[in-house]
Amino acid sequence: MKKLAVQLVLVVIVIFLGYKVYDSIMEPVRYKKAWTDREKIIIDKLNSIKELQIEYKKIYGKYTGSFDTLIYFYENDKMPLVLKNGTVPDTLSEEQALKMGIITRDTTYVPIKDTLLKDVENFNIKNIAIVPFTHGKVKFEMEASTVDRANFKVPVFEVRCYKKDYLAEIKEQDLLKNDLNIMKEDDKFPGLILGSLTEPSTDGNW
């Protein structure tokens, strides 16, 4: 009986050690899946912000650093829609056909909310400022400014969010801290960033 008890204890120890080894192997796999899955969703949201900013600039000639302004813009503003009547002959350009009266253009104005971001699933302008996976507690940081280029002031904007926020609840906190330390040493932004306040760019760092 004593021998059987010892054997059972050894079996439990072996199973426990096996689980610990498996868990240590799977930890980086789980971590990578967590941040890649979450960043994909956040990137989609950043792209929606980008689309709103680009349309806002078309109308107002600048970007905005206010999410309240973007929300108002989406819900209340209108955007021009150019309708073309007629067919351009193969031998002419569109501008030539327009001058000759073969085609005409009419501009109408449609509500932003009826046109922009219609293909984004479950889009909700009310939470556009909220960083996903933060339970509504963390907002994107957004700024707008201008940079000098060839004696012109060029509008720019930047939107930021941080890994420490959108990965705050994952189990693998040691890996997250190590990742953030490496990014700091490499002088990399510790999260996702869209646009730039120093360059006229609307690209992201992903």
Steps between C-alpha positions, in 0.01 A plus 500: 500500500782736592673422171180572306460834679855596411439404137183710490687800642773454239239484223342823623844667514582383146167630369551832678854541367382407153229763518750763616733419211210513252375826649846661476521395133152633421539829689674691217254349251205628703666838540562543129145397416358744757686803372463419129124434532445815704718722283311388189175630651666823617659557158156469338376772735801720430429465128144623564644804681735554206211492253308756704806726530570489126142594416503772765814649344344495152222724627677717758858500371644368825481208740345512845646401835156459656292183497193709588558691176533177302180364653310821421647497148379144440153555644419846361721597206458431130751410232494593130412227252573570133260334256605462137235492226587367156772279356855605413598392145816289472667773295457769766607559857237567761601867521471536119158336501393732779609813309317378188181440697496125427489433871393709796585495868262575782605535863263394773558476873431187702518443877837365615331231709311371195819458297815458707594174676184319389703185437642487855322231696328620820644849459400730784618860483422550870793280609745608230736644764510186719795262477362144466559253786518776761136481616439859400763632740770601250469737203727538200734797522443722196666825396495717189751761389694623196854450372698731273572360155632719214372816670156346545333390820385143443229358731593189699340286768602216728302236694663282767419209730720285721565127542494533877134608471353261244695203642448593865284196580692220330662234717848529346600827670869400527521464123324833455746676732792342316353605166452859619858513632637383163291762317633767735860391441442502124334844525176365352155631583348264761174441321315605187529842342322645197626804313776732618540846649840544333434359151204542261406133523177311571672162526510283812793322664360155432 
